[in-house]
């Protein structure tokens, strides 16, 4: 009987907490871009986040991808910041 009570409480807690944990998940897959020949961080920022300030987008791209400098290479896949 006590075990049944524990099961009911556990199920109740799971039902209450599950929706809130899903709300914290980011929506959809992480946005990425493949660097084209001749691309720069500036051109990637302008092409994929045209409504945002390029300097901020470049800083975020560098941070997300662990890029120390400003050099990117054709074929490289970059993680992009999410739209706000």
Backbone as a chain_set.jsonl record, in Angstrom:
{"seq": "XXXXXXXXXXXXXXXXXXXXXXXXXXXXXXXXXXXXXXXXXXXXXXXXXXXXXXXXXXXXXXXXXXXXXXXXXXXXXXXXXXXX", "coords": {"N": [[0.826, -1.184, 0.0], [1.939, 1.26, 0.797], [3.925, 1.459, -1.106], [2.388, 1.822, -3.401], [1.367, 4.372, -2.912], [3.721, 5.887, -3.093], [4.301, 5.511, -5.797], [2.131, 6.803, -7.015], [2.543, 9.444, -6.132], [5.037, 9.942, -7.34], [4.357, 9.78, -10.07], [2.557, 11.899, -10.225], [4.284, 14.069, -9.631], [5.988, 13.888, -11.836], [4.237, 14.515, -13.929], [3.629, 17.163, -13.33], [6.126, 18.457, -13.38], [7.218, 17.895, -15.907], [6.191, 19.499, -18.19], [7.351, 22.041, -17.624], [10.074, 21.523, -17.837], [10.356, 21.001, -20.532], [9.857, 23.495, -21.595], [12.2, 24.869, -21.255], [13.88, 23.875, -23.167], [15.718, 24.587, -26.131], [14.194, 25.932, -29.094], [13.831, 23.887, -31.886], [16.445, 22.71, -34.222], [19.979, 23.458, -33.873], [21.056, 26.365, -35.49], [23.027, 26.367, -38.446], [25.688, 27.127, -40.793], [27.304, 26.682, -43.919], [30.481, 27.575, -44.925], [31.118, 29.44, -47.798], [33.161, 29.61, -50.805], [35.288, 32.417, -50.702], [33.892, 33.651, -48.673], [33.625, 35.669, -45.715], [33.725, 36.281, -42.176], [32.142, 38.501, -41.829], [30.53, 38.525, -44.187], [29.109, 36.143, -43.828], [27.739, 36.748, -41.463], [26.151, 38.919, -42.325], [24.622, 37.673, -44.323], [23.188, 35.637, -42.987], [22.115, 36.721, -40.64], [20.764, 39.291, -41.173], [19.322, 41.374, -39.976], [20.564, 42.026, -37.66], [23.3, 43.549, -35.807], [26.331, 43.356, -37.48], [28.91, 43.169, -36.184], [28.323, 42.197, -33.618], [27.141, 39.729, -34.263], [29.299, 38.46, -35.502], [31.07, 38.263, -33.312], [29.571, 36.479, -31.733], [29.456, 34.213, -33.423], [32.175, 33.563, -33.518], [32.605, 32.932, -30.803], [30.791, 30.764, -30.405], [31.92, 28.851, -32.063], [34.498, 28.523, -31.271], [36.525, 30.074, -32.428], [39.521, 31.727, -32.659], [40.756, 33.769, -34.168], [39.971, 35.614, -37.128], [39.686, 34.141, -39.363], [38.117, 32.048, -41.68], [37.239, 29.055, -43.49], [36.448, 27.795, -46.742], [33.848, 25.445, -46.95], [33.8, 24.902, -44.281], [31.764, 24.268, -41.455], [29.689, 26.316, -39.662], [28.392, 27.055, -36.461], [25.608, 29.0, -35.839], [24.395, 31.991, -34.182], [21.243, 32.017, -32.52], [18.195, 33.426, -33.818], [16.825, 36.366, -32.442]], "CA": [[0.0, 0.0, 0.0], [2.843, 2.402, 0.853], [4.586, 1.515, -2.414], [1.401, 2.401, -4.323], [1.322, 5.807, -2.639], [4.954, 6.457, -3.66], [4.167, 5.496, -7.254], [1.174, 7.858, -7.372], [3.218, 10.733, -5.904], [6.068, 10.076, -8.371], [3.686, 10.07, -11.342], [2.045, 13.263, -10.115], [5.406, 14.992, -9.768], [6.462, 13.83, -13.216], [3.285, 15.25, -14.758], [3.724, 18.591, -13.017], [7.441, 18.987, -13.737], [7.573, 17.636, -17.306], [5.993, 20.639, -19.096], [8.288, 23.124, -17.362], [11.392, 21.167, -18.329], [10.313, 21.131, -21.985], [9.859, 24.915, -21.928], [13.58, 25.35, -21.238], [14.59, 23.365, -24.329], [15.735, 25.538, -27.244], [13.314, 25.504, -30.181], [14.414, 23.406, -33.127], [17.869, 22.376, -34.292], [20.926, 24.557, -33.827], [21.282, 26.862, -36.849], [24.404, 26.28, -38.942], [25.935, 27.588, -42.157], [28.534, 26.197, -44.524], [31.242, 28.687, -45.49], [31.288, 29.371, -49.246], [34.42, 30.217, -51.243], [35.29, 33.883, -50.658], [33.175, 34.151, -47.501], [34.288, 36.19, -44.528], [32.767, 36.291, -41.063], [31.223, 39.61, -42.091], [29.532, 38.125, -45.191], [28.255, 35.127, -43.205], [26.857, 37.46, -40.526], [25.162, 39.699, -43.081], [23.732, 36.778, -45.073], [22.331, 34.805, -42.138], [21.458, 37.531, -39.601], [20.822, 40.643, -41.741], [18.668, 42.39, -39.147], [21.359, 42.258, -36.447], [24.571, 44.238, -36.004], [27.331, 42.365, -37.885], [29.98, 42.99, -35.202], [27.82, 41.316, -32.549], [26.956, 38.39, -34.83], [30.649, 37.911, -35.683], [31.555, 37.872, -31.978], [28.847, 35.283, -31.303], [29.91, 33.098, -34.255], [33.519, 33.197, -33.051], [32.468, 32.29, -29.493], [30.105, 29.475, -30.563], [32.731, 27.912, -32.829], [35.854, 28.472, -30.737], [37.441, 30.692, -33.391], [40.334, 32.754, -32.003], [40.987, 34.887, -35.087], [38.855, 35.985, -37.998], [39.825, 33.361, -40.584], [37.263, 30.883, -41.892], [37.63, 28.361, -44.712], [35.357, 27.23, -47.537], [33.462, 24.099, -46.541], [33.689, 24.855, -42.817], [30.397, 24.409, -40.951], [29.668, 27.203, -38.506], [27.193, 27.184, -35.648], [25.169, 30.396, -35.851], [23.542, 32.381, -33.057], [19.805, 31.949, -32.802], [17.49, 34.708, -33.993], [16.219, 36.852, -31.185]], "C": [[0.877, 1.258, 0.0], [3.568, 2.579, -0.481], [3.654, 2.149, -3.448], [1.303, 3.906, -4.155], [2.548, 6.492, -3.233], [4.861, 6.548, -5.182], [3.243, 6.623, -7.706], [1.808, 9.233, -7.209], [4.267, 10.967, -6.994], [5.452, 10.422, -9.721], [3.144, 11.497, -11.335], [3.145, 14.304, -10.273], [5.923, 15.031, -11.2], [5.537, 14.623, -14.135], [3.383, 16.754, -14.543], [5.032, 19.178, -13.53], [7.787, 18.831, -15.206], [7.332, 18.844, -18.219], [6.991, 21.771, -18.858], [9.679, 22.785, -17.864], [11.444, 21.262, -19.85], [10.379, 22.594, -22.401], [11.28, 25.464, -21.98], [14.383, 24.872, -22.436], [14.59, 24.413, -25.436], [14.866, 25.03, -28.389], [14.104, 25.07, -31.403], [15.903, 23.126, -33.08], [18.735, 23.636, -34.24], [21.181, 25.044, -35.248], [22.765, 26.79, -37.228], [24.471, 26.853, -40.356], [27.238, 26.976, -42.633], [29.202, 27.381, -45.211], [31.452, 28.442, -46.982], [32.639, 29.967, -49.634], [34.302, 31.748, -51.26], [34.559, 34.47, -49.476], [34.132, 34.7, -46.446], [33.274, 36.085, -43.393], [31.724, 37.381, -41.281], [30.138, 39.176, -43.08], [28.584, 37.053, -44.648], [27.26, 35.803, -42.27], [25.774, 38.223, -41.268], [24.156, 38.809, -43.812], [22.734, 36.065, -44.16], [21.613, 35.564, -41.025], [21.441, 38.991, -40.034], [20.212, 41.736, -40.863], [19.459, 42.724, -37.877], [22.67, 42.94, -36.792], [25.658, 43.21, -36.322], [28.432, 42.131, -36.847], [29.55, 42.051, -34.072], [27.654, 39.884, -33.042], [28.315, 37.711, -35.008], [31.212, 37.448, -34.345], [30.881, 36.594, -31.499], [29.272, 34.055, -32.112], [31.283, 32.628, -33.779], [33.437, 32.445, -31.719], [31.866, 30.894, -29.627], [30.981, 28.414, -31.22], [34.17, 27.816, -32.341], [36.891, 29.032, -31.7], [38.189, 31.818, -32.687], [40.501, 33.983, -32.89], [39.735, 35.199, -35.877], [38.881, 35.207, -39.302], [38.859, 32.181, -40.575], [37.607, 30.3, -43.261], [36.406, 27.782, -45.41], [35.116, 25.787, -47.107], [33.303, 23.948, -45.035], [32.23, 25.052, -42.425], [30.45, 25.227, -39.665], [28.331, 27.107, -37.781], [26.856, 28.667, -35.587], [24.386, 30.72, -34.584], [22.079, 32.303, -33.472], [19.25, 33.349, -33.027], [16.858, 35.097, -32.678], [14.828, 37.328, -31.409]], "O": [[0.588, 2.214, -0.72], [3.796, 3.703, -0.93], [4.103, 2.935, -4.282], [1.172, 4.638, -5.136], [2.428, 7.569, -3.819], [5.288, 7.535, -5.782], [3.542, 7.32, -8.676], [1.626, 10.1, -8.064], [4.374, 12.077, -7.516], [5.977, 11.272, -10.44], [3.263, 12.216, -12.327], [2.963, 15.305, -10.966], [6.259, 16.099, -11.712], [6.009, 15.329, -15.027], [3.232, 17.529, -15.488], [5.042, 20.288, -14.061], [8.606, 19.6, -15.709], [8.235, 19.186, -18.981], [7.434, 22.401, -19.818], [10.407, 23.684, -18.284], [12.498, 21.58, -20.401], [10.912, 22.901, -23.467], [11.532, 26.438, -22.688], [15.46, 25.404, -22.703], [13.57, 25.065, -25.663], [14.808, 23.824, -28.63], [14.952, 25.813, -31.895], [16.547, 23.282, -32.043], [18.268, 24.738, -34.529], [21.489, 24.24, -36.127], [23.64, 27.115, -36.425], [23.451, 27.037, -41.02], [28.164, 26.774, -41.848], [28.569, 28.101, -45.984], [31.907, 27.372, -47.385], [33.207, 30.748, -48.871], [33.327, 32.295, -51.775], [34.596, 35.685, -49.282], [35.273, 34.257, -46.31], [32.094, 35.828, -43.633], [30.552, 37.198, -40.951], [28.956, 39.426, -42.846], [27.396, 37.053, -44.968], [26.074, 35.474, -42.28], [24.606, 38.179, -40.881], [22.977, 39.149, -43.908], [21.567, 35.907, -44.518], [20.597, 35.088, -40.518], [22.023, 39.844, -39.363], [20.562, 42.907, -41.005], [19.065, 43.604, -37.111], [23.103, 42.913, -37.944], [25.89, 42.294, -35.533], [28.846, 40.988, -36.653], [30.331, 41.211, -33.627], [27.985, 38.935, -32.331], [28.466, 36.528, -34.702], [31.773, 36.356, -34.255], [31.535, 35.723, -30.926], [29.433, 32.972, -31.549], [31.521, 31.427, -33.652], [34.12, 31.439, -31.53], [32.371, 29.942, -29.031], [30.812, 27.22, -30.97], [34.977, 27.103, -32.936], [38.008, 28.521, -31.779], [37.573, 32.754, -32.177], [40.398, 35.113, -32.413], [38.611, 35.076, -35.391], [38.179, 35.562, -40.248], [38.786, 31.42, -39.61], [38.201, 30.982, -44.095], [35.455, 27.339, -44.766], [36.055, 25.011, -46.923], [32.729, 22.965, -44.568], [31.539, 25.9, -42.99], [31.153, 24.883, -38.715], [27.272, 27.082, -38.408], [27.725, 29.495, -35.314], [23.783, 29.833, -33.98], [21.737, 32.502, -34.638], [19.77, 34.331, -32.495], [16.413, 34.248, -31.904], [14.168, 37.769, -30.468]]}, "num_chains": 1, "name": "protein.A"}
